[in-house]
Amino acid sequence: MAGALEEPVLVATKLHVPSVRPGFVVRAALVERLVAELGGKLTLVCAPAGWGKTTLLSEWRASPAEPRPFAWLSLDRGDDDPVRFWAYVIAALRTVQPQLGAQSLAQLPRAATSLVDAVVAPLINELAPLEEPLVLVLDDYHLVRSETIHESIAFLLRHLPAPLHVAIASRADPPLALAGLRAAGEITEIRAADLRFTDEEADELLNGSLGLGLEPGDVELLRARTEGWAAGLQLAALSARPLEDRHAYVQSLAGDDRQIGDYLHEVLAEQTPELREFLLRTSILDRLCAPLCDAVTGRNDGSERLEAVDRSNLFLVSLDTRREWYRYHQLFADLLRYELSRAEPELASDLHRRAAAWHRERGNVEDAIAHATAAGDFAGASELIARHWRPVWSGGQRETVARWIDALPREVVLGDARLCLARGWAALYGDLPECDRWRSAAERAPLPAPFRDGSASVEEAVAMLEAAHANLNGDVGRALAAARRALARIEDRSSPAQTIANVHLGMAAYYAGDLAAAEAALEAASRTRVGAEWASVSVTALGNLSAIQLETGDAEQAERTLAETERAMDELHAHDAPFACRAWLARGMLCEHYGDTAGATAAYDQAVRLARAITSRLVTAHGLLQLAALDRRRGAHVEARARVREARRVVEECADPGVVAELLTRAERALQLAPAQRAAGALPARVELSERELTVLRLLGTSLSQREIASELYVSFNTVKSHTRTLFRKLGVATRADAVARARALELL
């Protein structure tokens, strides 16, 4: 609905395969090479701007010799958010397989910290049985900076299902394990040297497509001067086209990238004043359509101008099949923007304001914020962010919220408590110290307008963030005080804020050992309905409540509450969501109560894994101690001690760990009293191994050579030899076989 902004949605044009323009130069040898490499995992087309990467991939897709359908994603800077990135990847795959990725898509909003397990692994499992192979193209991958995204793509490539092939176009090598793919023969690489036009291809472009009528010597010279660079050739051709003496022009060209400004100036100079003005003024747009162009230029001839640009081969790329949306080639757009800043430096801000207004009226949050920020309309951008950050954050796009705010001048953010708090929430699950710094900044900042998320005051909102931070950070006393302070300041007792504050109070009271207060707070929270963006609150409240009911002796009620929790997890597809860690902890406790050791172990493992993902220190330590107790009961004292040592490290990072400190002390005391392990022969009473030594020991029990073990662990051969000598000494053996046998006798393997 016009005038009502909604949360960011997927832009369909980013999933459109760029069409191959009429009169394009056929890169037959390169396409044949791409089609022939059917067995590899990855195709990498890597070259600087203007070398024809996207065009080559489009031509590959259009080749009659290529039977596979293509799922295409054109990336931009806004996609440097793990949740947003994978939402687009799944949407691209669905253009080929419409039913694909339902489970992964459902998990995505709550899986920013556990992408591989919650999203990528299920997606791989869905792709594996497909009968029809397909190619996934990630164009402009150099715009991705997120380590989380790179790690998830690396996981996808390591476990790539047979029907899928990945193609990446990038200006720089992506930070993936390319060397390993090369060694395994699983990568096809196209570089700038491969993309250079030959004399024949240059002739086809200059004299065939562009009709310049150049002599062979001029074609050869122009190709040499531009080093076969497609964009350089085209720019030079556009400059030469209106000239009578094209031979003299070719002879005068330097042809390197320092001359691009001159090329552009000449290309623009040959256009009519009206078309030149249109090009410069619309260069501020990442995507263009006629109505948007009209809004920016203040004219009503956008459709005719776009057609003229398209006819003139001025680096315009169609983004949909109806030819309604376009973009300029990135190189051309950069050059146009430079020329705009040189020719009319005062104009860009006003153009961005017009674009922001157009997008705002149509509910395009992402574009409206970006253009308002670029216009220097920081007040407008701040209002948009303050109004819309919460649903975007709740949808898992925390890095998007951070990017919006970080694009503003720091003094603007520090002058608005709403932005400081939003930035603090964006940092909550990844950088606790940064989160606390922004919370402190919010306390000092003014409030220029009311909160849009239900908070009544800065004090209430700050207290809520402090409670969340302290609960994650393992500061029980501070979490209790902050949650109570928030509750005291909430005016609307039916608001989501009341529910959320009760959840944080209940979580803190549980680890403070005040089970009655924890139960009362969590029951109050579980009785109140909250909006969809706070759905995780129900899972957290009910999961913690079931653990309390079990600890207070009401196992039957605990089981009913946990069943309700798991129904909520089913509805939210949240079994792998980090906020479900407390529900998994409760499941483990209930399994243990009924004697299901295997079920308890699996549940505690899941609780610890999810808690680590969001740095929930108390849940991490609690889960480790529960696992250690199970290990000790089955006689696995080495494993138990390792878990307790890790729990000790976690607890030592907590300012106030509450009852978890007592649980840790009991666990350490129990292990100190545990009997030494006995076995036949002269076995050591106790063998203490480092985590790295245990890893090497496990690999010694395989068929891998020591050099292969070194490769597996990404360490040197000498390092593995050193670890092996230490293992032999600690185990009292002289051979690898004896080391493995002794380790099994000691239950180390």
C-alpha distance (Angstrom), angle and dihedral (degrees) to the residues before:
residue distance angle dihedral
M1 . . .
A2 3.77 . .
G3 3.74 114.7 .
A4 3.81 95.2 22.1
L5 3.75 114.3 95.2
E6 3.78 117.3 -147.2
E7 3.77 130.4 -168.1
P8 3.82 115.6 -75.1
V9 3.78 115.0 -72.6
L10 3.77 130.9 -163.8
V11 3.79 115.1 -83.4
A12 3.79 106.7 -129.6
T13 3.80 93.8 -155.2
K14 3.81 89.9 66.6
L15 3.81 88.0 65.8
H16 3.80 94.4 52.2
V17 3.80 117.8 107.4
P18 3.83 106.6 -125.6
S19 3.78 108.3 -113.5
V20 3.79 122.0 -119.9
R21 3.79 106.9 -112.2
P22 3.78 121.2 -124.9
G23 3.79 110.5 -97.6
F24 3.78 94.6 25.0
V25 3.79 119.7 154.3
V26 3.78 111.2 -103.8
R27 3.82 111.5 -127.8
A28 3.79 91.0 -160.9
A29 3.82 98.3 164.1
L30 3.79 93.3 50.3
V31 3.81 93.4 45.6
E32 3.80 90.5 48.7
R33 3.78 89.0 52.4
L34 3.81 92.1 51.1
V35 3.79 93.7 47.4
A36 3.80 91.5 48.8
E37 3.83 94.2 56.1
L38 3.79 96.4 78.5
G39 3.80 98.8 142.3
G40 3.81 103.0 55.5
K41 3.77 129.2 92.8
L42 3.80 102.0 -135.3
T43 3.77 140.6 33.1
L44 3.80 112.4 -164.1
V45 3.79 119.7 -167.0
C46 3.80 104.3 -173.4
A47 3.81 124.4 174.5
P48 3.81 139.9 119.0
A49 3.80 122.7 -84.9
G50 3.76 117.8 -60.8
W51 3.80 99.5 24.8
G52 3.80 95.6 114.9
K53 3.82 101.1 -105.0
T54 3.80 96.0 145.1
T55 3.79 92.5 41.2
L56 3.80 91.7 53.3
L57 3.80 92.5 50.7
S58 3.80 90.5 47.7
E59 3.80 89.9 50.6
W60 3.81 90.4 48.9
R61 3.78 90.2 52.8
A62 3.82 91.5 48.6
S63 3.80 94.6 48.3
P64 3.84 114.1 117.2
A65 3.81 87.1 -140.3
E66 3.82 92.4 61.9
P67 3.83 109.4 83.0
R68 3.80 98.4 179.9
P69 3.82 123.6 94.3
F70 3.81 117.1 -124.6
A71 3.80 127.8 -129.7
W72 3.80 104.5 -157.3
L73 3.81 131.3 -161.4
S74 3.81 121.9 179.8
L75 3.80 104.8 -160.0
D76 3.79 127.2 -149.4
R77 3.81 134.3 -177.5
G78 3.79 92.2 -87.5
D79 3.80 90.7 64.0
D80 3.81 92.3 70.1
D81 3.80 88.6 105.1
P82 3.83 118.1 95.2
V83 3.80 95.9 -136.9
R84 3.80 94.0 45.5
F85 3.82 91.9 44.2
W86 3.80 95.0 53.7
A87 3.80 92.5 42.3
Y88 3.80 86.8 59.7
V89 3.83 93.3 44.1
I90 3.80 90.9 53.4
A91 3.81 90.7 45.4
A92 3.82 89.4 51.9
L93 3.81 91.8 50.1
R94 3.80 89.1 49.1
T95 3.79 90.7 60.8
V96 3.82 84.1 70.5
Q97 3.83 101.2 27.9
P98 3.84 107.0 25.4
Q99 3.82 95.5 -169.0
L100 3.78 95.4 49.0
G101 3.80 123.7 118.0
A102 3.82 102.2 14.2
Q103 3.80 93.3 140.5
S104 3.81 94.0 43.7
L105 3.79 91.9 47.4
A106 3.80 91.3 51.2
Q107 3.81 91.0 50.4
L108 3.79 94.5 45.0
P109 3.83 103.0 86.0
R110 3.79 90.3 55.9
A111 3.79 99.4 36.7
A112 3.80 107.0 72.2
T113 3.80 90.5 119.8
S114 3.81 96.1 40.8
L115 3.79 103.5 37.0
V116 3.79 97.2 142.3
D117 3.79 96.8 52.3
A118 3.78 99.5 34.1
V119 3.80 102.3 36.5
V120 3.80 116.3 10.0
A121 3.82 99.0 43.6
P122 3.85 94.4 51.1
L123 3.81 89.4 45.7
I124 3.81 90.5 53.3
N125 3.81 89.5 50.4
E126 3.81 90.1 53.5
L127 3.79 93.1 47.7
A128 3.81 95.6 47.7
P129 3.83 98.5 74.7
L130 3.81 96.4 43.6
E131 3.77 112.6 126.1
E132 3.80 94.9 -156.2
P133 3.82 115.2 68.0
L134 3.79 118.8 -139.5
V135 3.81 141.8 -175.3
L136 3.81 122.7 -126.2
V137 3.83 112.4 -154.0
L138 3.81 120.3 -160.2
D139 3.80 104.7 -170.3
D140 3.83 121.8 -164.8
Y141 3.82 91.7 13.1
H142 3.83 89.5 164.3
L143 3.81 87.2 79.9
V144 3.81 89.6 69.0
R145 3.80 113.7 94.2
S146 3.81 102.1 159.8
E147 3.81 113.8 115.3
T148 3.80 88.6 -154.5
I149 3.80 90.4 59.6
H150 3.80 92.7 46.6
E151 3.81 90.7 50.0
S152 3.80 91.9 49.7
I153 3.83 92.3 49.7
A154 3.82 89.1 47.8
F155 3.81 88.8 53.4
L156 3.81 90.5 48.8
L157 3.81 90.7 52.3
R158 3.82 93.1 46.9
H159 3.79 91.1 52.5
L160 3.79 98.6 29.0
P161 3.81 111.4 162.7
A162 3.79 115.3 -125.6
P163 3.84 97.0 -112.0
L164 3.81 93.7 55.7
H165 3.80 129.4 79.8
V166 3.82 120.6 -178.4
A167 3.81 123.2 -146.2
I168 3.80 120.4 -169.9
A169 3.80 126.3 -168.7
S170 3.79 113.3 -165.3
R171 3.79 142.3 153.8
A172 3.82 90.0 -134.6
D173 3.78 136.1 28.5
P174 3.81 108.7 -83.4
P175 3.85 115.2 -123.7
L176 3.79 93.4 -105.3
A177 3.80 131.2 122.1
L178 3.80 93.7 -87.3
A179 3.80 93.9 154.0
G180 3.78 91.6 59.2
L181 3.79 91.7 48.4
R182 3.80 90.2 50.0
A183 3.80 91.7 49.9
A184 3.79 90.2 50.8
G185 3.81 92.9 46.3
E186 3.81 90.6 -121.1
I187 3.80 100.5 125.4
T188 3.80 134.0 73.2
E189 3.80 112.5 -159.6
I190 3.78 127.3 -161.2
R191 3.80 113.3 -172.7
A192 3.80 135.5 -178.4
A193 3.80 89.5 -90.9
D194 3.82 89.2 58.7
L195 3.81 92.4 46.5
R196 3.81 95.3 53.5
F197 3.79 110.9 117.9
T198 3.78 115.8 -114.9
D199 3.80 119.9 -136.5
E200 3.82 88.7 -99.1
E201 3.81 92.9 51.0
A202 3.81 91.5 45.0
D203 3.80 89.3 52.4
E204 3.80 90.7 49.7
L205 3.82 90.2 52.1
L206 3.80 98.9 41.8
N207 3.77 101.5 36.6
G208 3.79 101.1 20.4
S209 3.82 107.4 39.8
L210 3.80 98.1 21.9
G211 3.83 98.8 31.3
L212 3.81 98.4 -139.7
G213 3.81 95.9 148.6
L214 3.81 93.4 -140.9
E215 3.80 122.2 173.3
P216 3.84 115.9 -110.3
G217 3.79 90.7 -108.6
D218 3.79 91.5 54.5
V219 3.81 91.6 48.7
E220 3.78 90.7 50.4
L221 3.81 92.0 47.2
L222 3.80 93.4 47.3
R223 3.80 91.1 48.8
A224 3.81 90.1 49.3
R225 3.80 93.3 46.6
T226 3.83 91.7 51.6
E227 3.83 91.9 37.6
G228 3.78 89.1 -127.8
W229 3.80 92.8 -60.6
A230 3.81 107.4 160.4
A231 3.80 96.6 -148.6
G232 3.81 92.0 45.6
L233 3.79 91.1 51.3
Q234 3.78 92.3 49.1
L235 3.79 94.6 46.2
A236 3.81 91.0 48.6
A237 3.80 90.2 48.1
L238 3.80 92.5 50.9
S239 3.81 89.1 51.1
A240 3.82 92.1 48.8
R241 3.79 97.9 45.0
P242 3.83 98.9 83.9
L243 3.83 93.5 43.7
E244 3.80 125.1 99.4
D245 3.81 95.5 -153.2
R246 3.78 100.6 49.5
H247 3.79 91.5 157.9
A248 3.81 91.4 63.3
Y249 3.78 90.7 46.6
V250 3.81 92.5 53.2
Q251 3.79 90.8 47.9
S252 3.81 90.8 53.4
L253 3.80 97.5 51.1
A254 3.78 120.6 108.6
G255 3.78 88.7 -165.6
D256 3.79 100.7 -160.5
D257 3.79 125.1 118.6
R258 3.81 91.4 -93.6
Q259 3.79 87.5 71.7
I260 3.80 96.0 55.2
G261 3.79 91.7 96.0
D262 3.79 88.8 55.7
Y263 3.81 91.1 47.3
L264 3.79 90.6 51.4
H265 3.77 93.3 47.3
E266 3.80 89.8 52.8
V267 3.82 92.8 45.8
L268 3.79 91.0 51.0
A269 3.80 92.8 43.0
E270 3.80 91.8 60.1
Q271 3.81 92.8 54.4
T272 3.78 122.6 89.1
P273 3.82 113.7 -95.6
E274 3.80 90.0 -110.7
L275 3.82 94.3 52.6
R276 3.80 92.2 43.3
E277 3.80 90.4 53.4
F278 3.81 90.3 48.3
L279 3.82 92.2 52.2
L280 3.78 94.1 49.8
R281 3.78 96.4 44.7
T282 3.79 96.0 46.6
S283 3.81 92.5 45.9
I284 3.82 89.3 89.9
L285 3.82 89.5 68.8
D286 3.80 122.9 90.9
R287 3.81 89.9 -161.6
L288 3.78 126.0 23.6
C289 3.78 135.2 -157.5
A290 3.78 127.8 165.0
P291 3.85 97.9 -103.8
L292 3.81 91.6 48.0
C293 3.79 91.1 48.0
D294 3.80 89.4 51.1
A295 3.80 90.8 51.4
V296 3.80 91.4 51.0
T297 3.81 98.8 42.5
G298 3.80 95.8 38.7
R299 3.82 90.3 -128.6
N300 3.81 134.2 103.0
D301 3.80 100.6 -134.1
G302 3.82 99.2 86.5
S303 3.78 94.7 120.6
E304 3.82 93.2 52.9
R305 3.80 92.3 44.9
L306 3.80 92.9 51.1
E307 3.79 90.1 50.7
A308 3.79 90.2 50.6
V309 3.80 92.4 49.9
D310 3.78 90.1 48.2
R311 3.80 92.4 50.0
S312 3.80 90.8 49.4
N313 3.82 92.8 56.1
L314 3.80 89.4 -124.0
F315 3.79 95.6 162.1
L316 3.79 97.0 -84.7
V317 3.81 116.6 155.6
S318 3.80 120.9 -158.4
L319 3.81 113.8 -132.1
D320 3.78 100.8 -168.3
T321 3.78 140.7 30.6
R322 3.82 93.0 -109.8
R323 3.80 91.7 55.7
E324 3.80 92.1 -126.9
W325 3.80 98.1 122.2
Y326 3.80 125.6 48.8
R327 3.76 142.3 165.5
Y328 3.77 131.8 -156.5
H329 3.77 117.3 -115.8
Q330 3.80 104.1 -91.3
L331 3.79 93.6 -118.9
F332 3.80 91.7 50.2
A333 3.81 91.5 46.1
D334 3.80 91.4 52.1
L335 3.79 91.0 50.5
L336 3.80 92.8 47.2
R337 3.80 91.2 50.5
Y338 3.76 90.6 50.7
E339 3.80 90.4 51.2
L340 3.81 90.5 47.8
S341 3.81 91.5 52.1
R342 3.80 89.6 49.1
A343 3.78 98.0 44.3
E344 3.83 101.4 35.4
P345 3.81 108.6 12.0
E346 3.82 94.1 168.6
L347 3.80 95.1 53.2
A348 3.82 104.2 68.3
S349 3.82 95.2 73.9
D350 3.79 92.4 54.2
L351 3.81 91.6 47.3
H352 3.81 90.5 51.9
R353 3.82 90.1 49.2
R354 3.79 90.5 54.8
A355 3.81 91.2 48.2
A356 3.81 90.9 48.3
A357 3.80 91.4 51.9
W358 3.81 91.9 49.2
H359 3.80 92.6 50.6
R360 3.80 92.9 42.9
E361 3.80 91.5 54.6
R362 3.80 89.6 52.5
G363 3.79 96.5 46.5
N364 3.81 96.8 -110.0
V365 3.80 98.4 147.5
E366 3.80 98.8 176.4
D367 3.80 95.4 50.8
A368 3.79 93.8 40.2
I369 3.81 91.9 55.0
A370 3.81 93.2 44.7
H371 3.82 94.1 50.9
A372 3.81 94.3 42.7
T373 3.80 89.3 52.6
A374 3.82 92.3 46.7
A375 3.82 89.1 49.5
G376 3.79 91.2 55.8
D377 3.81 88.5 -116.2
F378 3.77 91.1 137.9
A379 3.79 93.5 160.0
G380 3.80 90.5 56.3
A381 3.80 92.9 45.1
S382 3.81 90.5 47.5
E383 3.80 91.9 53.4
L384 3.79 91.9 49.2
I385 3.81 91.5 50.1
A386 3.81 93.4 45.0
R387 3.80 90.2 51.4
H388 3.80 98.3 45.3
W389 3.81 111.3 25.6
R390 3.80 96.7 90.6
P391 3.85 99.5 64.2
V392 3.81 90.2 41.6
W393 3.84 90.3 51.5
S394 3.79 91.7 45.4
G395 3.79 88.2 51.3
G396 3.79 88.8 61.6
Q397 3.82 97.6 -103.8
R398 3.79 94.8 123.5
E399 3.80 92.9 143.5
T400 3.80 89.7 55.0
V401 3.81 90.5 55.5
A402 3.81 90.0 47.9
R403 3.82 90.9 49.1
W404 3.81 92.6 51.5
I405 3.80 92.2 51.7
D406 3.79 96.7 40.0
A407 3.82 89.8 56.0
L408 3.82 89.1 64.6
P409 3.81 122.0 82.8
R410 3.79 109.5 -90.6
E411 3.80 92.8 -122.4
V412 3.81 89.6 57.3
V413 3.79 91.6 53.6
L414 3.81 93.2 44.7
G415 3.81 88.0 52.1
D416 3.81 93.6 59.6
A417 3.82 121.3 60.6
R418 3.82 90.1 -162.2
L419 3.80 91.9 60.9
C420 3.81 93.3 44.0
L421 3.80 90.1 53.7
A422 3.79 93.3 45.2
R423 3.81 89.4 51.5
G424 3.80 89.6 48.9
W425 3.80 92.3 52.9
A426 3.82 89.1 47.6
A427 3.83 89.0 57.5
L428 3.82 96.0 42.0
Y429 3.79 99.0 97.3
G430 3.77 98.3 36.6
D431 3.79 111.1 31.5
L432 3.83 116.2 23.0
P433 3.84 95.7 -178.4
E434 3.82 90.2 51.6
C435 3.79 89.8 48.6
D436 3.80 91.0 53.5
R437 3.81 92.1 48.3
W438 3.80 90.7 55.6
R439 3.82 91.2 46.0
S440 3.80 89.0 55.0
A441 3.81 89.9 47.5
A442 3.82 90.1 53.0
E443 3.81 90.6 55.5
R444 3.82 89.4 58.8
A445 3.81 97.5 39.7
P446 3.82 126.4 94.2
L447 3.80 121.9 -117.9
P448 3.83 106.6 -126.0
A449 3.81 94.6 -177.5
P450 3.82 138.0 6.0
F451 3.78 120.1 -77.8
R452 3.80 115.6 -96.4
D453 3.82 96.4 -154.0
G454 3.81 99.3 66.0
S455 3.79 99.9 -91.4
A456 3.80 112.9 138.6
S457 3.79 99.8 -157.8
V458 3.78 144.2 5.5
E459 3.80 89.4 -109.9
E460 3.81 92.2 56.6
A461 3.81 93.6 45.4
V462 3.81 92.5 46.7
A463 3.80 91.5 49.2
M464 3.81 90.9 51.2
L465 3.80 92.8 52.7
E466 3.82 90.3 44.8
A467 3.81 90.9 53.4
A468 3.80 91.6 50.0
H469 3.80 91.5 47.1
A470 3.82 93.8 47.4
N471 3.81 93.5 48.1
L472 3.78 90.6 53.9
N473 3.80 93.5 41.3
G474 3.80 95.0 52.6
D475 3.81 98.4 -111.6
V476 3.80 102.8 134.9
G477 3.80 98.6 174.2
R478 3.78 93.4 49.3
A479 3.81 92.0 47.1
L480 3.81 91.2 51.9
A481 3.79 92.9 49.6
A482 3.81 94.0 46.0
A483 3.82 94.1 47.4
R484 3.81 91.3 49.5
R485 3.81 90.6 47.5
A486 3.81 90.2 51.9
L487 3.81 92.2 48.8
A488 3.81 91.2 50.3
R489 3.82 91.4 55.4
I490 3.83 99.6 44.1
E491 3.80 110.0 108.7
D492 3.82 100.7 -176.2
R493 3.81 106.4 61.1
S494 3.81 91.1 -169.2
S495 3.81 94.1 55.8
P496 3.81 124.4 109.4
A497 3.80 87.0 -114.5
Q498 3.83 90.2 68.4
T499 3.80 90.9 52.7
I500 3.78 94.8 45.9
A501 3.80 93.1 47.7
N502 3.81 89.7 51.3
V503 3.80 90.7 51.9
H504 3.80 91.5 52.5
L505 3.80 90.5 46.2
G506 3.80 90.8 50.2
M507 3.81 93.9 48.5
A508 3.80 91.9 49.8
A509 3.81 94.4 44.4
Y510 3.82 90.2 51.5
Y511 3.80 92.3 58.6
A512 3.81 90.2 40.5
G513 3.81 86.7 62.3
D514 3.83 93.9 -116.7
L515 3.79 96.9 127.0
A516 3.83 94.6 169.0
A517 3.80 93.2 56.0
A518 3.80 91.0 42.9
E519 3.81 92.2 51.1
A520 3.82 93.0 48.4
A521 3.81 93.3 49.8
L522 3.81 94.8 45.5
E523 3.81 93.5 45.9
A524 3.81 88.8 52.6
A525 3.80 90.1 49.8
S526 3.81 94.2 47.2
R527 3.83 91.4 52.8
T528 3.82 93.3 57.8
R529 3.78 123.6 80.0
V530 3.80 117.6 -136.3
G531 3.79 133.7 -170.4
A532 3.79 123.8 -83.8
E533 3.80 91.5 -99.0
W534 3.81 88.4 62.4
A535 3.81 97.4 44.2
S536 3.80 90.3 119.1
V537 3.80 88.6 67.1
S538 3.81 91.3 71.9
V539 3.79 92.8 53.8
T540 3.80 92.2 47.7
A541 3.81 94.2 47.1
L542 3.80 96.4 45.4
G543 3.80 94.4 42.7
N544 3.80 92.5 53.2
L545 3.80 91.2 42.7
S546 3.80 92.9 55.6
A547 3.82 90.4 53.0
I548 3.82 90.3 52.0
Q549 3.80 92.2 49.0
L550 3.77 90.2 52.0
E551 3.80 92.3 48.9
T552 3.81 91.3 49.8
G553 3.81 90.6 54.0
D554 3.81 103.2 -101.4
A555 3.80 100.5 118.7
E556 3.81 94.2 161.4
Q557 3.82 93.1 55.1
A558 3.80 89.9 43.5
E559 3.79 89.3 55.2
R560 3.82 91.8 50.2
T561 3.80 92.0 48.1
L562 3.79 91.9 48.0
A563 3.82 90.4 49.9
E564 3.82 88.0 54.3
T565 3.80 89.3 48.4
E566 3.77 92.2 52.4
R567 3.80 92.0 48.5
A568 3.80 87.6 56.0
M569 3.81 89.4 48.2
D570 3.81 89.4 51.6
E571 3.81 91.8 51.6
L572 3.79 91.3 48.6
H573 3.82 95.2 40.0
A574 3.78 82.9 -128.0
H575 3.81 104.8 142.1
D576 3.81 89.0 112.1
A577 3.80 96.3 37.0
P578 3.82 113.8 117.1
F579 3.82 92.4 -129.6
A580 3.84 87.7 63.7
C581 3.82 91.3 69.0
R582 3.82 92.7 101.5
A583 3.80 91.8 50.1
W584 3.81 89.7 52.9
L585 3.80 90.0 48.7
A586 3.80 89.0 53.7
R587 3.82 90.6 47.7
G588 3.80 89.6 53.4
M589 3.81 91.6 50.3
L590 3.80 91.7 49.7
C591 3.82 92.5 47.9
E592 3.80 89.0 49.7
H593 3.81 90.5 49.6
Y594 3.81 90.2 56.4
G595 3.82 93.9 44.2
D596 3.81 97.1 -106.4
T597 3.81 97.5 140.0
A598 3.81 95.5 170.4
G599 3.79 92.1 50.3
A600 3.79 91.4 46.8
T601 3.80 92.1 50.4
A602 3.80 92.4 50.3
A603 3.82 92.4 47.6
Y604 3.81 94.1 47.8
D605 3.81 90.4 47.6
Q606 3.80 89.4 54.0
A607 3.81 91.9 46.5
V608 3.81 91.8 52.3
R609 3.80 93.4 45.9
L610 3.80 93.1 51.1
A611 3.81 94.0 42.2
R612 3.80 91.2 52.6
A613 3.81 89.2 53.3
I614 3.82 91.5 64.2
T615 3.83 96.7 30.2
S616 3.81 91.7 -113.4
R617 3.78 94.0 168.0
L618 3.81 101.9 -174.0
V619 3.80 94.2 48.0
T620 3.81 90.0 46.2
A621 3.81 92.8 51.8
H622 3.81 93.1 41.7
G623 3.80 92.1 52.0
L624 3.81 92.0 47.4
L625 3.80 91.0 51.7
Q626 3.81 91.7 49.3
L627 3.82 89.2 51.5
A628 3.81 91.3 47.1
A629 3.80 90.3 54.2
L630 3.81 90.3 53.2
D631 3.82 90.4 47.7
R632 3.79 91.6 50.7
R633 3.80 92.7 50.6
R634 3.77 91.3 55.0
G635 3.80 91.9 46.7
A636 3.81 97.0 -107.5
H637 3.80 93.7 134.3
V638 3.82 96.1 158.7
E639 3.80 91.5 57.1
A640 3.80 91.0 43.1
R641 3.79 92.6 52.4
A642 3.83 90.7 48.6
R643 3.80 91.1 53.6
V644 3.81 93.0 46.4
R645 3.81 90.8 49.2
E646 3.80 89.4 53.2
A647 3.80 90.7 47.0
R648 3.82 88.6 51.8
R649 3.82 90.1 54.3
V650 3.81 90.9 50.6
V651 3.80 94.8 46.1
E652 3.79 91.9 49.4
E653 3.82 87.7 61.1
C654 3.83 90.6 56.7
A655 3.80 119.8 93.5
D656 3.81 92.2 -153.9
P657 3.82 114.3 6.5
G658 3.80 94.7 176.3
V659 3.79 116.0 -161.7
V660 3.81 91.7 -6.2
A661 3.81 87.7 77.1
E662 3.82 89.0 58.0
L663 3.80 91.5 47.7
L664 3.79 89.0 51.9
T665 3.81 93.1 50.2
R666 3.81 91.2 50.7
A667 3.79 91.5 48.6
E668 3.79 92.5 50.7
R669 3.79 91.3 47.5
A670 3.80 91.4 49.6
L671 3.79 92.2 51.5
Q672 3.79 92.7 47.5
L673 3.83 87.5 56.5
A674 3.80 93.9 45.2
P675 3.83 113.0 116.4
A676 3.81 117.3 -105.9
Q677 3.80 113.2 -103.6
R678 3.78 116.3 -102.0
A679 3.79 130.5 -157.7
A680 3.76 138.2 159.4
G681 3.79 115.6 -72.6
A682 3.75 129.1 18.2
L683 3.78 99.4 -39.1
P684 3.77 121.2 170.1
A685 3.80 112.0 -103.9
R686 3.80 90.8 -130.2
V687 3.79 132.9 7.8
E688 3.78 116.5 -163.1
L689 3.81 112.4 -164.5
S690 3.77 130.0 -180.0
E691 3.79 119.0 -121.1
R692 3.82 90.6 -106.3
E693 3.83 91.5 49.5
L694 3.80 90.1 51.1
T695 3.81 89.5 51.0
V696 3.81 92.0 50.9
L697 3.82 89.9 46.0
R698 3.80 91.6 54.7
L699 3.81 90.7 50.2
L700 3.81 90.9 48.9
G701 3.78 85.1 63.0
T702 3.81 90.2 62.2
S703 3.79 131.4 71.0
L704 3.82 92.5 -101.8
S705 3.79 117.8 122.2
Q706 3.80 118.9 -128.4
R707 3.81 90.2 -103.2
E708 3.80 89.9 51.9
I709 3.81 90.0 48.6
A710 3.79 88.8 52.9
S711 3.81 89.8 52.0
E712 3.80 91.7 47.3
L713 3.82 91.5 52.6
Y714 3.83 95.3 39.5
V715 3.83 91.3 -123.2
S716 3.80 133.2 116.6
F717 3.79 124.3 -85.1
N718 3.83 89.5 -117.3
T719 3.80 90.6 55.5
V720 3.80 91.1 55.5
K721 3.83 90.3 47.7
S722 3.79 90.0 52.2
H723 3.82 92.4 50.0
T724 3.80 90.1 47.8
R725 3.82 92.8 52.6
T726 3.80 89.9 50.3
L727 3.80 90.9 49.6
F728 3.81 91.6 50.7
R729 3.81 90.1 51.3
K730 3.80 94.9 47.8
L731 3.81 92.9 46.0
G732 3.80 94.3 42.8
V733 3.82 95.1 -124.8
A734 3.79 137.5 122.6
T735 3.83 104.5 -153.7
R736 3.78 138.2 51.1
A737 3.80 92.6 -119.3
D738 3.81 91.2 52.0
A739 3.81 90.6 48.2
V740 3.80 91.4 54.7
A741 3.81 92.2 45.6
R742 3.80 92.5 48.4
A743 3.82 91.6 47.2
R744 3.80 90.8 53.2
A745 3.78 91.1 49.3
L746 3.80 88.3 52.7
E747 3.82 90.6 47.0
L748 3.77 90.8 -118.3
L749 3.81 89.4 127.3
